């Protein structure tokens, strides 16, 4: 399937420099690689979004939130730290 694509001058220069570097043999190869990378990023983004949705569902299903006292939490942590034996 043939397709014509219009690029900005900056993108066109980027494609030309990639081919000139010897890493790619043609502009088509550069574009194919760029599209593969974009597809991979899209898949990763979708996986992260689905994990976030799952975490939100899990949080909502865990029940109502509870209030907490920051000073009490700090106090417990300090007590734990002071009760640990010191290493020599």
C-alpha positions as CSV (number, residue, x, y, z in Angstrom):
1,X,0.0,0.0,0.0
2,X,1.5,3.3,-1.0
3,X,1.0,6.5,0.9
4,X,2.2,10.0,0.6
5,X,3.0,11.9,3.8
6,X,3.8,15.6,4.2
7,X,6.3,16.5,6.8
8,X,7.4,19.8,8.3
9,X,10.8,20.9,7.2
10,X,12.2,20.0,10.6
11,X,10.8,16.5,10.4
12,X,12.0,16.1,6.9
13,X,15.5,17.1,7.9
14,X,15.3,14.6,10.8
15,X,14.4,11.8,8.5
16,X,17.2,12.8,6.1
17,X,19.7,12.9,8.9
18,X,18.7,9.4,10.1
19,X,19.1,8.0,6.6
20,X,22.5,9.8,6.2
21,X,23.7,8.4,9.5
22,X,23.6,4.9,8.0
23,X,21.2,3.6,10.7
24,X,18.4,3.4,8.1
25,X,18.5,2.7,4.4
26,X,15.4,4.8,3.4
27,X,13.0,7.4,4.6
28,X,10.3,4.7,4.7
29,X,12.4,2.7,7.1
30,X,12.7,5.7,9.4
31,X,9.0,6.3,9.3
32,X,8.2,2.6,10.0
33,X,10.5,2.5,13.0
34,X,9.0,5.8,14.3
35,X,5.5,4.3,14.0
36,X,6.5,1.1,15.7
37,X,8.0,3.1,18.6
38,X,4.8,5.2,18.8
39,X,2.7,2.1,18.9
40,X,4.8,0.7,21.7
41,X,4.4,3.9,23.7
42,X,0.6,3.9,23.1
43,X,0.4,0.3,24.4
44,X,2.5,1.2,27.5
45,X,0.3,4.3,28.1
46,X,-2.8,2.1,27.8
47,X,-1.4,-0.5,30.2
48,X,-0.5,2.2,32.8
49,X,-4.0,3.7,32.4
50,X,-5.6,0.3,32.9
51,X,-3.5,-0.3,36.0
52,X,-4.6,3.1,37.4
53,X,-8.2,2.3,36.7
54,X,-7.8,-1.1,38.5
55,X,-6.1,0.7,41.5
56,X,-9.0,3.2,41.7
57,X,-11.6,0.3,41.5
58,X,-9.7,-1.5,44.2
59,X,-9.6,1.6,46.4
60,X,-13.3,2.3,46.0
61,X,-14.1,-1.3,46.8
62,X,-12.0,-1.2,50.0
63,X,-14.6,0.7,51.9
64,X,-15.0,4.1,53.3
65,X,-11.9,6.1,54.1
66,X,-10.7,6.5,57.7
67,X,-9.4,9.7,59.3
68,X,-5.9,9.6,60.6
69,X,-3.8,11.7,62.9
70,X,-0.4,12.7,61.5
71,X,1.0,13.3,64.9
72,X,-0.1,9.8,66.1
73,X,1.5,8.2,63.0
74,X,4.8,10.2,63.6
75,X,4.7,9.2,67.3
76,X,4.4,5.5,66.5
77,X,7.3,5.8,64.0
78,X,9.5,7.6,66.5
79,X,8.7,5.0,69.1
80,X,9.6,2.2,66.8
81,X,12.8,3.9,65.8
82,X,13.9,4.5,69.4
83,X,13.0,0.9,70.5
84,X,15.3,-0.6,67.8
85,X,18.7,-1.8,69.2
86,X,21.6,0.2,68.0
87,X,24.2,-1.6,65.9
88,X,27.8,-1.4,67.0
